[in-house]
Amino acid sequence: MHDDSLLQKLIAKPELGPLVLLIAEIIVFWSINPAFLSPGNISNTLVFTVELGLIALAMTLLMTSGEFDLSVGAVFGFSAVLMWTLFNEGFMGVSIPLEVAFVVTLAVAAGIGWTSGLFVTRLRIPSFLVTLGMLLVVRGTALFVTSGFPQRTWNAEGHWLAELLVGDFFIGPFRIYMSLFWFILAAVILGYVLTQTKAGNWIQAAGGNPGAALARGVNVRRTKVALFMLTSMMSAFAGIISSIRTSAANPNSGDKYELEVIAMVVIGGTALMGGRGTIIGTVIGVFILRIMRNGIVLIGVPGLAYNIFIGAIILGMMALHSGLDRRRHAGG
């Protein structure tokens, strides 16, 4: 009887379905093309995975609180443009060190998140509309500042900050970038915050039942504003990392990332309407989508078919999570 209840608890975990899908995905791609698990391909997949993954981790907390942010892809592209414009061209004739440009960029990103948060919590405008408007403002600013052309970044090569953020080294045949460690660190910290702290309880309460949360003394407004700021800053951080790795800051980079990031979070088991979130699930969701993008190309499926697979995965995972929720409530 004890084993049965343990099995039922395991099955009820929102992360189980995505984990099974991830393992199945790896087995299928590897069996069709053994090069899928080659050190070179694993190294390349990890590089792209962690950049979107950083945004997805912050988005998990925001969505758990009952909100989401459509401007993350625009902030991803704009932040790299801002930092490299400050570094390459200076400000009012004064050259700006890369470290200062980096801090200023993160502060501007925090300001973008703060503004979105205030519009949502003070003016009570749905986050969908607020962040859609912010997406257009931020992306438009990046395109206006650059006249639509990518900014060069190579004169920062060898800089200690660039090495700290994206420096690469080899572990055996695997090429590892420092960005992987930033992703792991963020996942551990945010996972701990969500599951082991009072702030995590506030986040889940804010998304599950804001009225009851307010009655229990939770500052729902401040919690949500802080999460919008965190999500924007993580998007900026990811954009900066990407720009250093590619030696270019493209004002169009990050286009459609917001949809892919939300898909990663939802596939992982975080409730779209808030109240339940899982960082472990999001990490699995991130790998599901990035491995799918990489794997279908390796086995010869046209890359344009990627959206078909992702759409099918989203629908399938939503059906699974919905079924588990109904069983959980029926059992409760």
VOPAGU-2260 file (C-alpha; in pm, 1 decimal, decimal comma):
REM VOPAGU-2260
SITE   aa  ch    i         X         Y         Z
SITE  MET   A    0       0,0       0,0       0,0
SITE  HIS   A    1     287,2     232,4      89,3
SITE  ASP   A    2     453,3     156,0    -247,9
SITE  ASP   A    3     126,9     236,2    -428,2
SITE  SER   A    4      95,6     575,7    -260,9
SITE  LEU   A    5     462,6     650,1    -338,6
SITE  LEU   A    6     402,5     561,7    -703,8
SITE  GLN   A    7      90,5     779,0    -715,6
SITE  LYS   A    8     285,6    1074,5    -569,2
SITE  LEU   A    9     556,5    1023,3    -832,2
SITE  ILE   A   10     303,6    1009,4   -1115,8
SITE  ALA   A   11     133,0    1324,3    -985,1
SITE  LYS   A   12     459,9    1521,9   -1006,8
SITE  PRO   A   13     430,2    1774,7   -1292,4
SITE  GLU   A   14     796,5    1714,4   -1383,8
SITE  LEU   A   15     753,4    1341,9   -1456,2
SITE  GLY   A   16     582,7    1374,3   -1796,5
SITE  PRO   A   17     839,7    1620,6   -1934,0
SITE  LEU   A   18    1126,6    1405,1   -1802,1
SITE  VAL   A   19     992,1    1095,6   -1979,5
SITE  LEU   A   20     952,4    1298,4   -2300,4
SITE  LEU   A   21    1308,7    1432,9   -2273,2
SITE  ILE   A   22    1456,7    1084,4   -2228,8
SITE  ALA   A   23    1246,8     949,7   -2519,3
SITE  GLU   A   24    1359,6    1240,9   -2738,2
SITE  ILE   A   25    1727,4    1174,9   -2667,7
SITE  ILE   A   26    1690,7     800,6   -2737,4
SITE  VAL   A   27    1504,3     856,5   -3067,2
SITE  PHE   A   28    1749,3    1114,8   -3204,2
SITE  TRP   A   29    2053,0     913,3   -3094,7
SITE  SER   A   30    1919,2     591,2   -3250,1
SITE  ILE   A   31    1855,8     765,4   -3584,9
SITE  ASN   A   32    2184,6     957,7   -3587,0
SITE  PRO   A   33    2455,6     855,3   -3335,4
SITE  ALA   A   34    2630,3    1191,2   -3397,9
SITE  PHE   A   35    2352,3    1343,6   -3185,3
SITE  LEU   A   36    2543,0    1244,1   -2869,7
SITE  SER   A   37    2885,6    1343,1   -3003,4
SITE  PRO   A   38    3087,1    1578,3   -2779,5
SITE  GLY   A   39    3074,9    1854,0   -3042,0
SITE  ASN   A   40    2697,5    1842,9   -3078,1
SITE  ILE   A   41    2637,7    1826,2   -2702,3
SITE  SER   A   42    2869,2    2127,1   -2653,1
SITE  ASN   A   43    2689,1    2329,9   -2922,6
SITE  THR   A   44    2344,5    2240,7   -2786,6
SITE  LEU   A   45    2439,5    2349,2   -2433,8
SITE  VAL   A   46    2559,4    2691,5   -2554,2
SITE  PHE   A   47    2222,5    2788,3   -2704,4
SITE  THR   A   48    2020,8    2614,3   -2435,4
SITE  VAL   A   49    2148,2    2813,6   -2139,1
SITE  GLU   A   50    2089,8    3153,9   -2300,8
SITE  LEU   A   51    1715,5    3096,5   -2337,5
SITE  GLY   A   52    1719,2    2895,1   -2016,9
SITE  LEU   A   53    1825,2    3195,7   -1808,4
SITE  ILE   A   54    1514,5    3384,8   -1922,4
SITE  ALA   A   55    1292,1    3079,8   -1868,5
SITE  LEU   A   56    1405,7    3041,6   -1505,8
SITE  ALA   A   57    1297,8    3396,6   -1418,4
SITE  MET   A   58     979,7    3360,5   -1623,9
SITE  THR   A   59     890,4    3055,7   -1411,7
SITE  LEU   A   60     869,0    3269,9   -1097,9
SITE  LEU   A   61     677,3    3543,0   -1279,7
SITE  MET   A   62     424,8    3297,0   -1423,9
SITE  THR   A   63     386,5    3127,6   -1086,3
SITE  SER   A   64     275,0    3467,9    -955,1
SITE  GLY   A   65       6,4    3478,2   -1224,3
SITE  GLU   A   66     174,1    3712,0   -1476,1
SITE  PHE   A   67     395,8    3676,7   -1781,5
SITE  ASP   A   68     622,3    3901,0   -1989,4
SITE  LEU   A   69     612,0    3923,5   -2369,5
SITE  SER   A   70     894,9    4179,4   -2382,4
SITE  VAL   A   71    1177,7    3941,0   -2283,6
SITE  GLY   A   72    1295,1    3880,6   -2641,7
SITE  ALA   A   73    1303,7    4254,2   -2712,2
SITE  VAL   A   74    1497,3    4320,7   -2388,0
SITE  PHE   A   75    1736,6    4038,7   -2488,5
SITE  GLY   A   76    1822,0    4221,0   -2813,0
SITE  PHE   A   77    1805,7    4577,7   -2680,4
SITE  SER   A   78    2033,9    4518,7   -2380,2
SITE  ALA   A   79    2322,2    4394,4   -2592,5
SITE  VAL   A   80    2280,6    4696,1   -2823,2
SITE  LEU   A   81    2275,8    4933,8   -2526,0
SITE  MET   A   82    2584,8    4788,3   -2358,5
SITE  TRP   A   83    2798,0    4781,6   -2671,8
SITE  THR   A   84    2682,6    5125,9   -2785,1
SITE  LEU   A   85    2787,7    5266,8   -2446,2
SITE  PHE   A   86    3119,2    5081,3   -2458,4
SITE  ASN   A   87    3208,1    5149,7   -2824,1
SITE  GLU   A   88    3081,5    5507,1   -2857,0
SITE  GLY   A   89    3075,3    5629,5   -2497,5
SITE  PHE   A   90    2825,9    5879,8   -2358,6
SITE  MET   A   91    2844,8    6252,9   -2441,2
SITE  GLY   A   92    3204,4    6213,4   -2553,3
SITE  VAL   A   93    3311,5    6019,7   -2241,4
SITE  SER   A   94    3431,6    5661,7   -2297,6
SITE  ILE   A   95    3264,0    5410,8   -2069,5
SITE  PRO   A   96    3439,5    5101,7   -1928,0
SITE  LEU   A   97    3273,8    4769,9   -2014,1
SITE  GLU   A   98    3201,0    4698,7   -1646,1
SITE  VAL   A   99    3009,6    5026,0   -1610,0
SITE  ALA   A  100    2822,0    4969,9   -1936,6
SITE  PHE   A  101    2725,3    4622,7   -1809,5
SITE  VAL   A  102    2589,3    4755,1   -1478,1
SITE  VAL   A  103    2405,3    5043,6   -1648,7
SITE  THR   A  104    2243,8    4799,6   -1891,5
SITE  LEU   A  105    2120,9    4573,4   -1611,2
SITE  ALA   A  106    1986,7    4881,2   -1429,0
SITE  VAL   A  107    1798,2    4994,4   -1742,5
SITE  ALA   A  108    1655,2    4643,2   -1779,3
SITE  ALA   A  109    1542,3    4655,8   -1415,5
SITE  GLY   A  110    1374,6    4987,8   -1495,3
SITE  ILE   A  111    1190,1    4830,6   -1789,0
SITE  GLY   A  112    1063,8    4551,7   -1562,4
SITE  TRP   A  113     971,1    4800,3   -1290,5
SITE  THR   A  114     767,0    5003,7   -1539,0
SITE  SER   A  115     583,2    4694,1   -1666,2
SITE  GLY   A  116     518,8    4584,8   -1308,3
SITE  LEU   A  117     372,9    4921,8   -1210,5
SITE  PHE   A  118     141,0    4927,9   -1511,9
SITE  VAL   A  119      17,1    4578,4   -1423,1
SITE  THR   A  120     -20,2    4622,8   -1046,8
SITE  ARG   A  121    -112,0    4992,4   -1011,6
SITE  LEU   A  122    -319,6    5048,5   -1324,4
SITE  ARG   A  123    -450,9    4689,3   -1327,3
SITE  ILE   A  124    -383,5    4643,4   -1697,8
SITE  PRO   A  125    -335,3    4275,4   -1798,2
SITE  SER   A  126      32,7    4180,7   -1829,5
SITE  PHE   A  127     -33,9    4054,2   -2183,4
SITE  LEU   A  128    -119,1    4407,7   -2300,7
SITE  VAL   A  129     143,2    4589,6   -2093,0
SITE  THR   A  130     433,6    4371,2   -2202,3
SITE  LEU   A  131     314,6    4362,4   -2564,3
SITE  GLY   A  132     337,9    4741,9   -2562,1
SITE  MET   A  133     677,3    4725,1   -2389,2
SITE  LEU   A  134     798,7    4476,5   -2652,3
SITE  LEU   A  135     724,3    4730,4   -2927,7
SITE  VAL   A  136     883,6    5022,2   -2739,1
SITE  VAL   A  137    1202,3    4832,4   -2650,6
SITE  ARG   A  138    1247,1    4663,3   -2989,4
SITE  GLY   A  139    1173,5    4991,8   -3167,3
SITE  THR   A  140    1434,2    5171,3   -2954,9
SITE  ALA   A  141    1699,9    4910,5   -3039,8
SITE  LEU   A  142    1625,0    4941,5   -3411,8
SITE  PHE   A  143    1620,7    5322,8   -3397,7
SITE  VAL   A  144    1952,6    5349,4   -3210,0
SITE  THR   A  145    2131,0    5114,8   -3451,6
SITE  SER   A  146    1940,3    5205,2   -3772,6
SITE  GLY   A  147    1871,3    4831,9   -3785,7
SITE  PHE   A  148    2238,3    4728,3   -3813,3
SITE  PRO   A  149    2426,3    4496,2   -3572,5
SITE  GLN   A  150    2684,8    4655,5   -3340,9
SITE  ARG   A  151    3041,8    4526,6   -3337,5
SITE  THR   A  152    3181,8    4391,5   -3009,9
SITE  TRP   A  153    3516,2    4235,1   -3092,4
SITE  ASN   A  154    3731,2    4506,8   -2929,5
SITE  ALA   A  155    3628,7    4355,1   -2592,2
SITE  GLU   A  156    3800,3    4026,4   -2673,4
SITE  GLY   A  157    4003,4    3900,1   -2377,0
SITE  HIS   A  158    3837,9    4144,2   -2134,7
SITE  TRP   A  159    3801,5    3990,1   -1788,3
SITE  LEU   A  160    3424,7    4050,6   -1777,7
SITE  ALA   A  161    3374,6    3883,6   -2116,5
SITE  GLU   A  162    3582,0    3586,6   -1996,6
SITE  LEU   A  163    3385,4    3565,9   -1672,1
SITE  LEU   A  164    3051,4    3562,5   -1854,6
SITE  VAL   A  165    3130,5    3351,9   -2160,3
SITE  GLY   A  166    3487,9    3224,8   -2128,1
SITE  ASP   A  167    3525,7    2872,8   -2268,0
SITE  PHE   A  168    3743,3    2577,1   -2177,0
SITE  PHE   A  169    3756,1    2204,5   -2246,8
SITE  ILE   A  170    3664,5    1917,3   -2016,9
SITE  GLY   A  171    3794,5    1622,0   -2215,2
SITE  PRO   A  172    3634,6    1651,9   -2560,7
SITE  PHE   A  173    3355,3    1882,6   -2436,9
SITE  ARG   A  174    3377,0    2256,9   -2495,3
SITE  ILE   A  175    3213,2    2427,7   -2197,1
SITE  TYR   A  176    3121,0    2795,6   -2172,2
SITE  MET   A  177    3102,7    2985,8   -1842,7
SITE  SER   A  178    2739,5    3067,2   -1926,0
SITE  LEU   A  179    2651,9    2706,6   -1835,4
SITE  PHE   A  180    2764,7    2769,9   -1476,8
SITE  TRP   A  181    2560,7    3091,0   -1460,5
SITE  PHE   A  182    2256,6    2890,4   -1571,0
SITE  ILE   A  183    2317,5    2620,0   -1309,0
SITE  LEU   A  184    2370,8    2883,6   -1038,0
SITE  ALA   A  185    2048,8    3065,0   -1134,0
SITE  ALA   A  186    1852,3    2737,6   -1138,2
SITE  VAL   A  187    1976,7    2639,8    -791,2
SITE  ILE   A  188    1910,5    2983,0    -637,3
SITE  LEU   A  189    1566,5    3035,6    -793,7
SITE  GLY   A  190    1465,1    2675,2    -722,3
SITE  TYR   A  191    1557,4    2726,8    -357,5
SITE  VAL   A  192    1372,1    3060,5    -342,0
SITE  LEU   A  193    1054,9    2910,9    -490,8
SITE  THR   A  194    1039,6    2598,3    -275,3
SITE  GLN   A  195    1221,0    2676,3      50,6
SITE  THR   A  196    1163,7    3042,5     136,1
SITE  LYS   A  197     891,0    3277,2     251,9
SITE  ALA   A  198     931,5    3469,8     -75,5
SITE  GLY   A  199     851,0    3148,2    -263,8
SITE  ASN   A  200     531,4    3106,7     -62,2
SITE  TRP   A  201     439,6    3467,4    -144,2
SITE  ILE   A  202     496,6    3408,2    -516,1
SITE  GLN   A  203     275,1    3098,0    -519,2
SITE  ALA   A  204       8,4    3266,4    -307,1
SITE  ALA   A  205       6,4    3573,9    -533,4
SITE  GLY   A  206     -66,6    3352,6    -833,4
SITE  GLY   A  207    -299,3    3104,1    -667,3
SITE  ASN   A  208    -535,8    3337,1    -482,5
SITE  PRO   A  209    -426,9    3704,1    -466,8
SITE  GLY   A  210    -720,0    3801,1    -242,4
SITE  ALA   A  211    -637,5    3536,2      17,0
SITE  ALA   A  212    -267,3    3622,8     -12,5
SITE  LEU   A  213    -341,6    3988,7      66,4
SITE  ALA   A  214    -551,8    3883,7     364,2
SITE  ARG   A  215    -255,6    3681,2     494,4
SITE  GLY   A  216     -27,4    3985,8     474,0
SITE  VAL   A  217     145,7    3907,2     144,0
SITE  ASN   A  218     246,2    4220,5     -45,8
SITE  VAL   A  219     122,2    4094,3    -382,4
SITE  ARG   A  220     195,8    4419,8    -565,9
SITE  ARG   A  221     557,9    4443,7    -451,5
SITE  THR   A  222     614,9    4072,6    -517,2
SITE  LYS   A  223     494,6    4099,0    -876,6
SITE  VAL   A  224     692,0    4417,4    -950,7
SITE  ALA   A  225    1009,7    4251,6    -818,0
SITE  LEU   A  226     949,1    3949,9   -1044,2
SITE  PHE   A  227     899,2    4169,0   -1352,1
SITE  MET   A  228    1231,1    4337,9   -1268,5
SITE  LEU   A  229    1405,6    4001,6   -1221,8
SITE  THR   A  230    1271,6    3870,0   -1553,0
SITE  SER   A  231    1389,3    4179,5   -1744,0
SITE  MET   A  232    1733,2    4167,4   -1581,7
SITE  MET   A  233    1776,4    3798,1   -1662,8
SITE  SER   A  234    1671,9    3869,0   -2023,4
SITE  ALA   A  235    1934,1    4145,3   -2040,7
SITE  PHE   A  236    2196,7    3917,0   -1886,2
SITE  ALA   A  237    2118,8    3644,7   -2142,2
SITE  GLY   A  238    2133,2    3896,2   -2429,7
SITE  ILE   A  239    2471,4    4025,7   -2316,0
SITE  ILE   A  240    2609,4    3672,1   -2288,9
SITE  SER   A  241    2483,6    3590,7   -2639,5
SITE  SER   A  242    2635,1    3907,8   -2785,6
SITE  ILE   A  243    2977,6    3834,3   -2635,5
SITE  ARG   A  244    2970,5    3478,9   -2769,8
SITE  THR   A  245    2868,0    3584,6   -3122,8
SITE  SER   A  246    3075,2    3908,2   -3129,6
SITE  ALA   A  247    2772,6    4107,0   -3245,3
SITE  ALA   A  248    2478,0    4289,9   -3090,1
SITE  ASN   A  249    2188,2    4253,3   -3332,4
SITE  PRO   A  250    1881,8    4471,3   -3257,4
SITE  ASN   A  251    1663,7    4193,5   -3401,8
SITE  SER   A  252    1809,5    3917,5   -3185,4
SITE  GLY   A  253    1565,8    3755,3   -2944,4
SITE  ASP   A  254    1276,5    3783,9   -3191,8
SITE  LYS   A  255     996,7    3538,8   -3091,5
SITE  TYR   A  256    1200,2    3423,6   -2788,6
SITE  GLU   A  257     913,2    3525,2   -2560,8
SITE  LEU   A  258     687,3    3255,9   -2707,7
SITE  GLU   A  259     954,7    2988,4   -2688,9
SITE  VAL   A  260    1040,8    3079,3   -2329,1
SITE  ILE   A  261     675,4    3065,2   -2219,5
SITE  ALA   A  262     644,1    2729,4   -2397,7
SITE  MET   A  263     948,6    2597,5   -2207,0
SITE  VAL   A  264     798,4    2701,7   -1873,9
SITE  VAL   A  265     452,6    2562,5   -1948,5
SITE  ILE   A  266     586,8    2233,0   -2087,4
SITE  GLY   A  267     787,2    2194,3   -1766,1
SITE  GLY   A  268     470,1    2197,5   -1555,8
SITE  THR   A  269     428,4    2556,5   -1434,7
SITE  ALA   A  270      61,1    2654,6   -1435,6
SITE  LEU   A  271     -13,0    2915,4   -1704,6
SITE  MET   A  272    -264,4    3092,5   -1478,4
SITE  GLY   A  273     -28,9    3095,7   -1177,1
SITE  GLY   A  274     -20,6    2931,6    -835,6
SITE  ARG   A  275     213,9    2644,2    -921,4
SITE  GLY   A  276     567,6    2659,4   -1055,4
SITE  THR   A  277     862,8    2424,7   -1087,4
SITE  ILE   A  278    1220,6    2524,6   -1167,2
SITE  ILE   A  279    1321,1    2160,1   -1220,1
SITE  GLY   A  280    1036,2    2125,2   -1468,8
SITE  THR   A  281    1146,2    2440,4   -1649,7
SITE  VAL   A  282    1504,6    2311,1   -1681,5
SITE  ILE   A  283    1361,1    1993,7   -1838,6
SITE  GLY   A  284    1131,0    2202,9   -2062,8
SITE  VAL   A  285    1426,7    2412,9   -2178,8
SITE  PHE   A  286    1617,5    2101,1   -2282,1
SITE  ILE   A  287    1311,8    1944,8   -2449,4
SITE  LEU   A  288    1272,1    2238,5   -2688,0
SITE  ARG   A  289    1639,2    2304,2   -2758,0
SITE  ILE   A  290    1715,7    1934,0   -2812,1
SITE  MET   A  291    1413,5    1911,9   -3042,9
SITE  ARG   A  292    1541,8    2205,3   -3248,4
SITE  ASN   A  293    1887,0    2050,5   -3272,6
SITE  GLY   A  294    1774,9    1689,7   -3321,1
SITE  ILE   A  295    1528,8    1733,8   -3606,1
SITE  VAL   A  296    1797,8    1905,9   -3812,4
SITE  LEU   A  297    2050,1    1629,1   -3738,9
SITE  ILE   A  298    1810,7    1354,2   -3849,6
SITE  GLY   A  299    1730,3    1537,3   -4174,1
SITE  VAL   A  300    1391,8    1692,9   -4096,3
SITE  PRO   A  301    1369,1    2047,1   -4243,0
SITE  GLY   A  302    1424,6    2307,2   -3972,0
SITE  LEU   A  303    1106,3    2484,8   -4083,2
SITE  ALA   A  304     909,3    2191,1   -3938,6
SITE  TYR   A  305    1031,9    2279,4   -3588,3
SITE  ASN   A  306     717,7    2473,3   -3498,0
SITE  ILE   A  307     498,4    2174,9   -3585,2
SITE  PHE   A  308     682,1    1957,7   -3332,8
SITE  ILE   A  309     685,2    2228,7   -3066,6
SITE  GLY   A  310     312,8    2295,0   -3109,8
SITE  ALA   A  311     239,6    1922,9   -3076,7
SITE  ILE   A  312     455,5    1899,7   -2762,3
SITE  ILE   A  313     281,6    2200,2   -2604,4
SITE  LEU   A  314     -64,7    2055,2   -2674,4
SITE  GLY   A  315      37,5    1711,2   -2549,1
SITE  MET   A  316     194,9    1843,8   -2228,9
SITE  MET   A  317    -103,7    2070,3   -2161,8
SITE  ALA   A  318    -337,4    1770,6   -2193,9
SITE  LEU   A  319    -114,9    1570,5   -1957,4
SITE  HIS   A  320     -90,1    1847,1   -1694,0
SITE  SER   A  321    -466,0    1910,3   -1718,8
SITE  GLY   A  322    -537,5    1539,5   -1661,3
SITE  LEU   A  323    -300,6    1526,8   -1363,2
SITE  ASP   A  324    -462,7    1838,1   -1213,6
SITE  ARG   A  325    -809,7    1683,1   -1242,3
SITE  ARG   A  326    -690,8    1362,1   -1077,7
SITE  ARG   A  327    -518,7    1557,9    -801,2
SITE  HIS   A  328    -831,4    1759,1    -726,0
SITE  ALA   A  329   -1052,7    1451,2    -743,4
SITE  GLY   A  330    -817,0    1271,2    -506,5
SITE  GLY   A  331    -807,3    1574,0    -274,5
